[in-house]
Amino acid sequence: MGKTQIGELFLKDRVLRLPSPWPERFRVAISERHLRLLITSLIVLFLLVLGSALLIQLMESRTTHVAEQNRLSSIHGQLAAQHIKTSFAEASAEGRTAPVMNTDYLRAILPPDALTEKRVFAIAESLGRITVSLPLAERLDGLLITSVLSPNFVTDATMNSGEMSPLLLASGEEAFVAMYDLGEFPGSLIVYQRQKDVLGAWRSSVTQVTTLFVVTLLVLMLLGAAFHWQATKAAEADSILGVATARLDKALDRGQCGMWDWEVARGVIFWSRSMFEILGMPVKGDFLSFAEVASRIHPSDTQLESAVESLLEGHITSFDREFRMRHEDGHWVWLRARAALAPGETEDQPHLIGIVFDISQQKLADRLNKEAELRLMDAVENISEAFVLWDSDNRLVLCNSKYQQFHSLPASVCVPGTAYEDVVRSAKEPAIRKRVGLTKGDKSEGRSSEVQLADRRWLQINERRTKDGGFVSVGTDITALKLQEERLLLSERELMMTVRDLQKERLLADQQQQRLADLADKYAREKTRAEAANRSKSEFLANMSHELRTPLNAIIGFSEIMQAQMFGPMGSEKYSEYSSDIHRSGQFLLDVINDILDMSKIEAGRMQMEPEMLQVDFVVDEVMRLVGPRAYEGRVTIERDVPQGLTLWADKRAFKQVLINLLSNAVKFTPEGGKVTISAREKDGAMAIAITDTGIGIPQRDIEKLGRPFEQVENQFTKSKGGSGLGLAISKSFVELHNGTLTIKSMIGQGTDVTVKFPQKAA
């Protein structure tokens, strides 16, 4: 197949897909990876099966061998016992002397092979002493049975039945023992064989089988070790290859490039993993068909095919092209491929080997650079300053129209490459009064200068060196600034005069500040004196209230006695009327004194609360009994809306005093025929008690006064009722001592609503 035919085959027909060899290689790799594990598993499985089979066979042969030896021992014992029974029976029947029990007789009646396997035969008399035994090496003659066998052999039913049974000898050895009855002979025949003698032949066979198994195990281990050694060498080679491949993939991935090897004749391309990552393709092995690769190339990059065909035909020796390929998510990736032909396995199987670089970022950077350059040119052109850039040889790089306009330059010299001297020479208005320029050898960072043109405009020219040795110059029209500078000079003089005036004002302000500080100090001293006087007043009121209560109690008590006429009639009705007035006035004065005493305690901070769990409905009933007579006298109806079972954690005296004060005020300021309602509800973790009346009401401007000591709302109705003005203040203070709140809502002529909220607390 010629190169031209190869090019036509794979470049002109993109849909052609030749079979790729990578599945077979992948299957070989899988077999090699699992072969070691499979062989090792088979060897271990074979050894396990062989060992298990040998172990089972040895256990079965042990059981069979023991049973066979016990059977032979039982047969020999039964034959010997039967012979002795027969001899003694015949001798007894014929009236002749019974045979003598000795070693020769016992050897004569036993089969020739009875003493093999170290079996022991002994005849014991009825008293339990052994008279005859074989073999003689055991030396049992004259010994008691209990010194040879275990003491419980006589009670063992299995042993006495003539069957071989396991038993411990007196020496502690394990043995199989059987005992036979001898009929008319007063004694028994004992047959036993030690377990080690029974298993002697079996152990010999076990040794042979074990030796064979160990030899087989060693041979298989040597074969497995040799295989694993060879496999380890292959694995090391694979590991080295994998490390090298990983390093190559790492280097290619870091360099944003990939390696590919196109086997032209077969139509497959080897791709490094970095190529798959560049195109976002899932890894499908190491090989792809050319048709799949060609389907991803941008349709506009058709020159790629002709370049590859020219390379195959020998017109060119290397391949270096830029083209686009479709990413897995749909966008296009710019690639640059460099490749060269390399000989394959045969002359008709050339390889095209090369490296592909991802130049998408470079393309993007080029596009951004062009856009940035256009933006820069546009920005330079649209700024209000004159801008010019010179290179290291003092040649023009670029300038804007403002520079050309300020210096009246012709368009012919405003082109890149014009020398600085030519530009200066072409200026039509060289009316620069003073200019300090930058030369090529000047090492300073830059200079600034102000120049005035012929039309009296001022320019500020800032020149700075660039990194390549050139310099940039920016000229700003500062004519307005110059005019402003002149105005500022005039303003500066005015400002200096203003500053002097301000200094005078500041001196006056400092003096005034000192006077304010003195006043503040004096205020602090007066405040301290006022607080001390307030405390003295509170203590005086507390002491005076205490002193006044003693005579008042006597006055009230004696007036009650006079009202009751306990010591006889007073004679005149006027005395009863006077005593009632004395009692009422004394009680009123006592209430006022009690209020003053409570208020003074509160202000002095000596009022102690003793909270307890209260039944709200019980306390309300007590309050209504106290206020009820006053309401009856004023023809005011009191309604109660308090559910049973409500509890409150509070000081009973303070809580009761709050209700008495609020309910008394409501009754006092409600005209005849009015109604007062007291209700209680538990809501949001608080106990809310509301006292509502249909009385005269309170103006909104006066509600804030209520709650202050000795404060009362002045009107005709309140003047007629009198009072100290402390009841509401004491109630508010008691509520605040419980961390509660007291709120008042009222309208003139419609009544007042006082709500007290106490926080709930568990007992």
C-alpha positions in Angstrom: 0.0 0.0 0.0 1.5 3.4 -1.1 1.6 6.6 1.0 -0.9 8.3 -1.3 -3.4 5.4 -0.9 -2.9 5.6 2.8 -3.6 9.3 2.9 -6.7 8.8 0.7 -7.9 6.0 2.9 -7.8 7.9 6.2 -8.1 11.5 5.3 -10.8 11.4 2.7 -13.1 8.9 4.4 -13.6 10.0 8.0 -16.4 7.6 8.7 -14.2 4.5 8.1 -13.5 2.7 11.4 -11.0 -0.1 11.4 -10.9 -2.6 14.2 -8.8 -1.4 17.1 -6.4 -3.8 18.8 -6.8 -2.4 22.3 -9.5 -4.7 23.6 -7.3 -7.8 23.0 -4.4 -6.0 24.8 -6.7 -5.1 27.6 -7.8 -8.7 28.0 -4.2 -9.9 28.1 -3.4 -7.3 30.7 -6.4 -8.6 32.8 -5.2 -12.2 32.5 -1.6 -11.3 33.6 -2.9 -9.3 36.5 -5.0 -12.2 37.9 -2.8 -15.1 36.9 -0.6 -14.9 40.0 -3.6 -14.8 42.3 -5.2 -17.7 40.4 -2.2 -20.0 40.5 -1.5 -19.2 44.2 -5.2 -19.9 45.0 -5.0 -23.2 43.1 -1.8 -24.3 45.0 -3.3 -23.4 48.3 -6.6 -25.1 47.4 -4.8 -28.2 46.3 -2.7 -28.4 49.5 -5.9 -27.8 51.6 -7.8 -30.6 49.8 -4.8 -32.9 49.9 -4.2 -32.3 53.6 -7.9 -32.6 54.5 -8.2 -35.9 52.5 -5.0 -37.3 54.2 -6.2 -36.1 57.6 -9.6 -37.7 57.1 -8.0 -40.9 55.8 -5.6 -41.1 58.8 -8.5 -40.6 61.3 -10.5 -43.3 59.6 -7.5 -45.6 59.4 -6.8 -45.0 63.1 -10.4 -45.9 64.0 -10.3 -49.0 61.8 -6.8 -50.1 63.2 -8.0 -49.7 66.8 -11.2 -51.7 66.1 -9.2 -54.4 64.3 -6.7 -54.7 67.1 -9.5 -54.8 69.7 -11.3 -57.5 67.6 -8.1 -59.7 67.5 -7.5 -59.2 71.2 -11.2 -60.1 72.0 -11.0 -63.2 69.7 -7.7 -64.4 71.4 -9.2 -63.9 74.8 -12.5 -65.6 74.0 -10.6 -68.7 72.5 -8.3 -68.9 75.5 -11.2 -68.6 78.0 -13.3 -71.1 76.1 -10.4 -73.6 76.1 -9.9 -73.2 79.8 -13.6 -73.7 80.5 -13.7 -76.8 78.3 -10.6 -78.4 80.0 -11.9 -77.9 83.5 -15.4 -79.0 82.5 -14.1 -82.3 81.0 -11.7 -82.9 83.9 -14.6 -82.5 86.3 -16.9 -84.7 84.3 -14.3 -87.5 83.9 -13.1 -87.1 87.5 -9.6 -86.5 86.7 -7.3 -83.7 87.9 -7.7 -80.3 86.4 -4.8 -79.0 84.3 -2.2 -76.9 86.1 -2.3 -73.2 85.4 1.2 -72.2 84.5 3.1 -70.4 81.7 3.4 -73.4 79.5 -0.3 -74.2 79.7 -1.2 -70.6 78.9 1.2 -70.5 76.0 -0.1 -73.8 74.7 -3.8 -72.7 74.6 -3.0 -69.3 73.0 -2.9 -69.0 69.2 0.6 -68.4 67.7 0.0 -64.8 66.8 -1.8 -63.9 70.1 1.3 -62.4 71.7 2.1 -60.1 68.8 1.4 -56.4 69.1 2.5 -56.7 72.8 -0.8 -58.1 74.1 -0.8 -59.2 77.7 -2.7 -62.3 79.0 -3.1 -63.0 82.7 -5.1 -65.4 84.9 -6.1 -64.2 88.3 -7.6 -66.3 91.1 -10.7 -65.5 92.9 -8.9 -63.4 95.5 -7.6 -61.1 92.8 -4.0 -62.2 92.6 -2.4 -63.0 89.2 -1.0 -66.5 89.1 0.0 -66.8 85.4 0.8 -64.1 82.8 2.3 -63.8 79.3 4.6 -62.4 78.1 7.0 -63.0 81.0 8.6 -59.6 80.4 5.6 -57.9 82.1 6.4 -59.7 85.4 2.8 -59.7 86.6 2.9 -63.1 88.4 2.0 -62.7 92.1 0.7 -59.1 91.7 -2.8 -58.1 92.6 -5.1 -57.0 89.9 -5.6 -53.6 91.5 -1.9 -52.9 91.3 -2.0 -53.5 87.5 -5.5 -52.2 86.5 -7.7 -49.3 87.6 -9.7 -50.1 90.9 -13.1 -49.8 89.1 -12.4 -52.5 86.5 -14.5 -55.0 88.4 -17.7 -52.8 88.3 -17.3 -52.0 84.6 -20.1 -54.0 82.9 -18.6 -53.5 79.4 -15.2 -54.9 80.6 -16.8 -58.0 82.3 -18.8 -58.8 79.2 -15.6 -59.8 77.4 -15.4 -56.7 75.0 -12.2 -54.6 74.8 -12.8 -51.3 76.6 -10.6 -48.3 77.2 -9.2 -48.1 80.7 -6.3 -46.5 82.6 -3.7 -48.8 84.0 -2.4 -48.4 87.5 0.7 -46.9 86.0 -1.4 -44.2 84.4 -1.1 -45.5 80.8 -4.2 -45.8 78.5 -5.0 -49.3 77.5 -7.8 -51.5 76.1 -8.8 -54.2 78.6 -11.2 -57.2 78.6 -12.0 -59.7 81.3 -13.4 -63.3 80.7 -15.1 -65.7 83.1 -13.4 -69.2 83.2 -16.4 -71.2 84.3 -15.5 -73.8 87.0 -12.0 -72.4 87.4 -12.1 -70.0 90.4 -10.7 -67.0 88.6 -10.7 -64.8 85.5 -8.7 -64.3 82.3 -7.6 -60.7 81.8 -6.5 -59.5 78.3 -5.2 -55.9 77.8 -3.1 -54.0 75.3 -1.6 -50.6 75.8 -2.9 -47.9 73.5 0.6 -47.0 72.3 1.1 -50.6 71.3 -2.3 -50.7 69.6 -1.4 -47.5 67.5 2.2 -48.5 66.8 1.7 -49.8 63.3 -0.8 -46.9 62.6 1.8 -44.3 63.7 4.3 -45.9 61.2 1.9 -45.4 58.4 1.1 -41.9 59.6 4.8 -41.1 59.4 5.1 -42.3 55.9 2.0 -40.4 54.7 3.2 -37.2 56.5 6.6 -37.5 54.9 5.0 -37.8 51.5 2.7 -34.8 52.2 5.6 -32.6 53.4 7.7 -33.5 50.3 4.7 -32.6 48.1 4.2 -29.4 50.1 7.9 -28.4 49.6 7.9 -29.2 45.9 4.7 -27.1 45.4 6.1 -24.2 47.5 9.3 -24.3 45.5 7.2 -24.1 42.3 5.0 -21.4 43.7 8.1 -19.4 44.9 9.7 -19.7 41.5 6.5 -18.5 39.9 6.1 -15.6 42.3 9.8 -14.6 41.9 9.2 -14.5 38.1 5.9 -12.7 38.6 7.6 -10.2 41.0 10.2 -9.4 38.4 7.5 -8.9 35.8 5.5 -6.7 38.3 8.7 -4.7 39.0 9.0 -4.1 35.3 5.4 -3.1 35.1 5.8 -0.8 38.1 8.8 0.9 36.5 6.9 1.2 33.3 3.9 2.6 35.2 6.0 5.1 37.1 7.6 6.2 33.9 4.2 6.5 32.2 2.8 8.4 35.2 5.7 10.8 35.2 5.3 11.3 31.5 1.5 11.9 31.9 2.3 14.3 34.8 4.8 16.2 32.7 2.4 16.3 29.7 -0.5 17.4 32.0 1.5 20.2 33.7 2.6 21.4 30.3 -0.9 21.4 28.8 0.2 19.1 26.1 -0.3 15.5 25.0 1.5 12.8 23.0 0.1 10.8 20.1 1.3 8.1 17.9 -0.7 7.6 14.7 -0.4 4.1 13.1 -1.5 5.2 9.7 -1.9 1.7 8.1 -4.3 0.5 10.9 -6.0 3.8 11.3 -5.6 3.9 15.1 -4.0 6.7 17.2 -2.3 6.2 20.6 -3.3 9.1 22.9 -1.8 9.9 26.2 -4.2 10.5 29.1 -3.5 14.2 29.0 -5.1 14.3 25.5 -8.3 12.9 27.0 -8.2 15.6 29.8 -7.6 18.4 27.3 -10.7 17.4 25.3 -12.7 16.4 28.4 -13.2 12.9 27.0 -13.6 9.9 29.2 -10.6 7.6 29.1 -11.4 4.7 26.6 -8.1 3.0 26.7 -4.9 4.1 25.0 -6.1 4.0 21.4 -8.7 5.8 19.3 -9.7 5.4 15.7 -8.8 8.2 13.3 -12.4 8.6 12.3 -13.4 9.5 15.8 -10.5 12.0 16.0 -11.3 13.5 12.6 -15.0 13.9 13.6 -13.9 16.3 16.3 -11.8 18.6 14.1 -13.4 22.0 13.2 -14.8 22.0 9.6 -12.9 25.2 8.8 -9.5 23.5 9.5 -9.5 21.4 6.4 -5.9 22.3 5.6 -4.9 19.8 8.2 -5.8 16.9 5.9 -3.8 18.2 3.0 -0.8 18.9 5.3 -0.8 15.3 6.6 -1.2 13.9 3.0 1.8 16.0 1.9 3.8 14.6 4.8 2.9 11.1 3.8 3.8 11.7 0.2 7.1 13.1 1.1 6.6 16.7 0.0 7.3 18.0 3.5 9.4 16.4 6.3 7.6 17.8 9.4 4.1 18.8 10.4 3.3 21.9 12.5 -0.2 23.2 12.4 -2.8 24.9 14.5 -6.4 23.7 14.5 -9.5 23.4 16.6 -11.1 20.3 18.1 -14.5 20.0 19.8 -14.4 19.6 23.6 -16.7 17.1 25.2 -19.0 19.8 26.5 -19.3 21.4 23.0 -16.8 24.3 22.9 -13.7 24.4 20.7 -10.2 23.9 21.9 -7.2 25.4 20.0 -4.4 22.9 19.5 -1.0 23.1 18.0 0.4 19.8 16.6 4.0 19.0 15.8 4.7 15.6 14.3 7.2 13.7 12.1 7.1 10.4 10.3 8.8 7.4 12.0 9.4 3.9 10.6 7.0 1.2 11.7 7.4 -2.5 12.0 7.3 -2.7 8.2 7.8 -0.2 5.4 4.1 -0.1 4.7 3.2 0.7 8.3 4.6 4.2 9.0 3.9 6.0 12.2 3.2 9.7 12.7 4.5 10.6 16.1 4.2 14.1 17.6 3.1 16.3 20.5 -0.1 18.4 20.7 -0.1 21.7 22.7 -3.2 23.3 24.2 -2.9 26.9 23.0 -6.5 27.9 23.9 -5.2 30.2 26.7 -2.6 31.7 24.3 -5.3 32.4 21.7 -7.5 33.9 24.4 -4.5 36.0 25.6 -3.8 37.2 22.0 -7.4 38.2 21.6 -7.5 39.9 25.0 -4.2 41.7 24.1 -5.7 43.0 20.9 -8.8 44.1 22.7 -6.8 45.7 25.4 -4.6 47.5 22.8 -7.7 48.9 21.1 -9.2 50.0 24.4 -5.9 51.6 25.3 -5.8 53.5 22.1 -9.4 54.6 22.5 -8.7 55.6 26.1 -5.6 57.6 25.1 -7.5 59.3 22.4 -10.4 60.3 24.6 -8.5 61.6 27.6 -8.5 65.4 28.1 -4.7 65.5 28.4 -2.1 65.6 25.7 -0.4 62.1 25.7 2.7 61.1 23.9 5.0 58.1 24.2 8.6 58.0 23.1 10.9 54.9 22.7 14.4 54.5 24.0 15.8 56.2 20.8 13.6 59.2 21.3 11.3 58.2 18.5 7.5 58.7 18.6 5.5 55.6 19.5 2.0 57.1 19.7 0.3 60.3 20.5 -3.3 61.5 20.7 -5.1 64.4 18.9 -4.8 66.6 22.1 -1.0 66.5 21.8 -1.3 67.4 18.1 -3.8 70.2 18.9 -1.8 71.7 21.7 1.4 72.0 19.7 -0.3 72.6 16.2 1.5 69.6 14.7 0.8 68.4 11.1 -0.5 64.9 10.7 2.7 63.9 8.7 4.9 64.0 11.8 2.4 62.4 14.2 3.2 58.9 12.9 5.2 56.2 14.8 8.9 56.4 14.3 9.3 60.2 13.9 12.3 61.6 15.8 11.8 63.9 18.8 13.7 66.7 17.1 11.5 66.5 14.0 8.4 66.8 16.1 9.7 69.8 18.0 10.9 71.5 14.8 7.4 71.0 13.2 5.6 72.7 16.0 4.0 75.9 14.7 3.7 77.6 18.1 6.9 77.0 20.0 5.9 79.6 22.5 7.2 77.5 25.5 8.7 79.8 28.0 10.7 77.2 29.8 11.1 73.4 29.3 13.5 70.9 30.9 13.5 67.8 28.7 14.6 64.2 29.4 17.6 62.9 27.5 18.5 59.2 26.8 21.2 59.0 29.5 19.1 60.7 32.2 18.8 58.4 35.1 16.1 60.3 37.0 12.6 58.9 37.4 10.9 61.9 35.6 10.3 65.6 35.7 7.4 68.0 35.7 7.3 71.5 34.2 4.7 74.2 33.6 4.8 76.0 30.3 2.7 78.8 28.8 1.7 78.8 25.2 1.4 81.8 22.9 -2.4 82.0 23.4 -1.6 82.4 27.2 -2.8 78.9 28.0 -0.8 77.0 30.7 0.2 73.4 30.3 1.6 71.1 33.0 3.9 68.5 31.4 4.8 65.4 33.4 7.5 63.2 31.9 8.4 59.7 33.3 10.9 57.1 32.2 9.6 53.7 31.0 11.3 50.4 31.7 12.6 50.1 28.1 14.5 53.4 28.3 11.9 55.6 26.6 9.6 58.1 28.3 6.0 59.1 28.4 4.8 62.7 28.5 1.3 63.9 29.6 0.3 67.5 29.2 -2.6 68.9 31.1 -4.3 72.2 30.5 -4.0 74.0 33.9 -5.1 77.4 32.7 -8.2 77.2 35.0 -5.9 76.1 37.9 -3.7 79.1 37.3 -6.6 81.4 37.5 -7.9 79.6 40.5 -4.4 80.0 42.1 -4.6 83.7 41.7 -8.0 83.7 43.3 -6.7 81.5 46.1 -4.0 84.0 46.9 -6.6 86.6 47.4 -8.7 84.2 49.5 -5.7 83.3 51.6 -5.3 86.9 52.7 -9.0 86.9 53.7 -8.6 83.6 55.4 -5.7 84.9 57.5 -7.9 87.7 58.7 -10.7 85.2 59.4 -8.3 83.0 61.4 -7.3 85.8 63.6 -11.0 86.5 64.3 -11.6 82.8 65.1 -8.7 82.8 67.5 -10.3 85.6 69.4 -13.6 83.6 69.4 -11.8 80.5 70.6 -10.3 82.4 73.6 -13.8 83.5 74.5 -15.1 79.9 74.1 -12.3 78.6 76.4 -13.4 81.1 79.1 -17.0 80.1 78.7 -16.0 76.4 78.9 -14.2 77.0 82.2 -17.3 78.7 83.6 -19.5 75.7 82.5 -17.1 73.3 84.2 -17.4 75.4 87.4 -21.2 75.2 87.1 -21.1 71.5 86.6 -18.9 71.0 89.7 -21.3 73.2 91.7 -24.3 71.2 90.3 -22.7 67.9 91.4 -22.2 69.3 94.9 -25.8 70.5 95.1 -27.1 67.2 93.8 -25.2 65.4 96.5 -26.7 67.7 99.1 -30.2 67.2 97.6 -29.9 63.4 97.8 -28.7 63.6 101.3 -31.6 65.9 102.2 -34.0 63.5 100.5 -32.7 60.6 102.5 -33.0 62.7 105.7 -36.5 63.5 104.7 -37.4 59.9 104.2 -35.9 58.9 107.5 -37.6 61.8 109.2 -41.0 60.8 107.7 -40.4 57.2 108.8 -39.6 58.2 112.4 -42.4 60.8 112.6 -44.9 58.3 111.2 -43.9 55.8 113.8 -44.2 58.4 116.6 -47.6 59.6 115.3 -49.1 56.1 115.1 -49.0 55.5 118.9 -51.2 58.4 119.9 -53.5 57.9 116.9 -54.1 54.3 117.9 -55.2 55.6 121.3 -57.4 58.3 119.7 -59.0 55.7 117.4 -59.4 53.2 120.2 -61.0 55.7 122.6 -63.3 57.1 119.9 -64.5 53.5 119.2 -65.2 53.1 122.9 -67.1 56.4 123.0 -69.1 55.3 119.9 -70.0 52.0 121.5 -70.9 53.9 124.9 -69.2 51.0 126.7 -69.2 52.8 130.0 -72.7 54.2 129.8 -74.5 56.9 127.7 -72.8 60.2 127.1 -76.0 62.2 127.5 -76.1 64.2 124.3 -76.3 63.1 120.6 -73.6 65.6 119.7 -71.1 63.6 121.7 -71.8 60.5 119.5 -71.5 62.7 116.4 -68.2 64.2 117.6 -66.8 60.8 118.5 -67.7 59.5 115.0 -65.9 62.5 113.5 -62.9 61.9 115.7 -62.8 58.2 114.7 -63.1 58.9 111.0 -60.5 61.7 111.2 -58.1 59.5 113.2 -58.5 56.6 110.8 -57.9 58.9 107.8 -54.8 60.3 109.5 -53.6 56.8 110.3 -54.0 55.7 106.7 -52.1 58.7 105.5 -49.3 58.0 108.0 -49.2 54.3 107.0 -48.9 55.4 103.4 -46.1 57.9 104.3 -44.4 55.2 106.2 -44.6 52.7 103.3 -43.4 55.3 100.8 -40.5 56.3 103.0 -39.5 52.6 103.4 -39.6 52.2 99.7 -37.6 55.3 99.0 -35.1 54.3 101.7 -34.8 50.8 100.2 -35.9 49.1 103.4 -39.0 47.5 102.1 -38.5 43.7 102.2 -40.7 41.4 100.1 -41.6 38.0 101.4 -43.1 36.2 98.4 -45.3 33.1 98.8 -47.7 31.2 96.7 -51.1 33.0 96.8 -54.6 32.0 95.7 -55.6 35.0 93.7 -59.4 34.5 94.1 -59.0 34.3 97.9 -57.1 37.6 98.1 -59.6 39.3 95.8 -62.4 38.2 98.1 -60.7 39.7 101.1 -60.1 43.0 99.3 -63.7 43.1 98.2 -64.9 42.6 101.8 -62.7 45.5 102.9 -63.8 47.9 100.1 -67.4 46.7 99.9 -68.8 49.0 102.7 -67.3 52.0 101.0 -68.8 51.0 97.7 -72.1 50.4 99.4 -72.1 53.9 100.9 -71.2 55.4 97.5 -73.9 53.2 95.7 -71.2 51.7 93.4 -71.5 48.2 92.1 -68.4 46.0 92.2 -68.3 43.0 89.8 -65.8 40.2 90.1 -64.4 38.1 87.2 -61.6 36.0 88.7 -61.4 32.3 87.8 -60.8 29.9 90.6 -57.4 28.1 90.9 -55.2 31.0 89.7 -52.0 31.2 91.7 -49.3 33.9 92.0 -45.9 34.0 93.6 -45.9 37.4 95.5 -45.8 39.1 98.8 -49.3 38.8 100.2 -49.3 42.1 102.1 -48.0 44.1 99.1 -50.3 42.4 96.6 -53.3 42.9 98.9 -52.3 46.6 99.4 -52.0 47.1 95.6 -55.5 45.7 95.1 -57.0 47.7 98.0 -55.5 51.0 96.8 -56.5 50.5 93.1 -60.0 49.3 94.0 -60.6 52.1 96.6 -59.5 54.7 94.0 -61.9 53.2 91.5 -64.8 53.3 94.0 -63.9 56.8 95.2 -63.8 58.4 91.8 -66.9 56.6 90.4 -70.2 58.5 90.8 -73.3 57.0 92.3 -74.8 54.2 90.1 -71.4 53.5 88.5 -69.8 50.1 88.2 -66.3 48.8 89.0 -65.0 45.5 87.6 -62.0 43.5 88.8 -60.8 40.7 86.6 -57.7 38.4 86.5 -56.2 36.4 83.6 -53.0 34.3 83.1 -51.4 35.2 79.8 -47.9 34.8 78.3 -46.3 33.7 81.6 -47.7 36.7 83.6 -50.7 37.3 85.8 -52.7 40.3 84.5 -55.2 41.9 86.9 -57.4 44.7 85.5 -59.6 47.1 87.5 -62.0 49.0 85.3 -64.5 51.7 86.4 -67.1 54.0 84.8 -65.9 57.0 86.8 -64.9 60.5 85.8 -61.8 59.6 83.9 -58.3 61.2 83.8 -57.0 63.7 81.2 -54.3 62.3 79.0 -51.9 65.1 80.0 -52.3 64.1 83.7 -51.8 60.4 83.4 -48.0 60.8 83.6 -48.3 62.6 86.9 -50.1 59.6 88.5 -47.7 57.3 90.4 -45.6 60.1 91.7 -45.7 60.7 95.5 -48.2 63.4 96.6 -49.4 63.9 93.0 -53.2 64.2 92.4 -55.3 65.2 89.4 -57.0 68.5 90.4 -60.7 68.8 89.6 -63.9 69.6 91.4 -64.6 65.9 92.1 -61.2 65.0 93.4 -61.1 68.1 95.7 -64.3 66.9 97.3 -62.8 63.4 97.9 -59.4 64.4 99.3 -56.5 62.0 99.9 -52.7 62.1 100.3 -51.9 61.2 96.7 -49.6 58.3 97.9 -51.9 55.3 97.2 -51.1 55.0 93.5 -47.4 55.7 94.0 -47.2 53.0 96.7 -49.0 50.5 94.4 -46.7 51.3 91.5 -43.6 50.8 93.7 -44.9 47.5 95.1 -45.6 46.2 91.5 -42.1 47.3 90.4 -40.6 45.5 93.4 -42.2 42.3 92.0 -40.6 43.1 88.5 -44.1 43.9 87.2 -45.8 46.7 85.4 -48.7 49.1 86.1 -50.4 50.8 83.1 -53.3 53.3 83.1 -55.7 54.0 80.2 -58.5 56.6 80.7 -60.8 58.9 78.9 -62.7 61.9 80.4 -66.3 61.0 81.3 -65.9 57.3 80.2 -63.8 55.7 83.0 -60.4 54.4 83.8 -58.7 51.0 83.1 -55.7 50.1 85.4 -53.9 46.9 84.5 -51.2 45.3 86.7 -49.0 42.5 85.4 -47.1 40.3 87.8 -44.5 37.8 86.4 -45.3 34.2 87.3 -42.8 32.1 89.2 -42.9 28.5 90.2 -43.1 27.7 93.9 
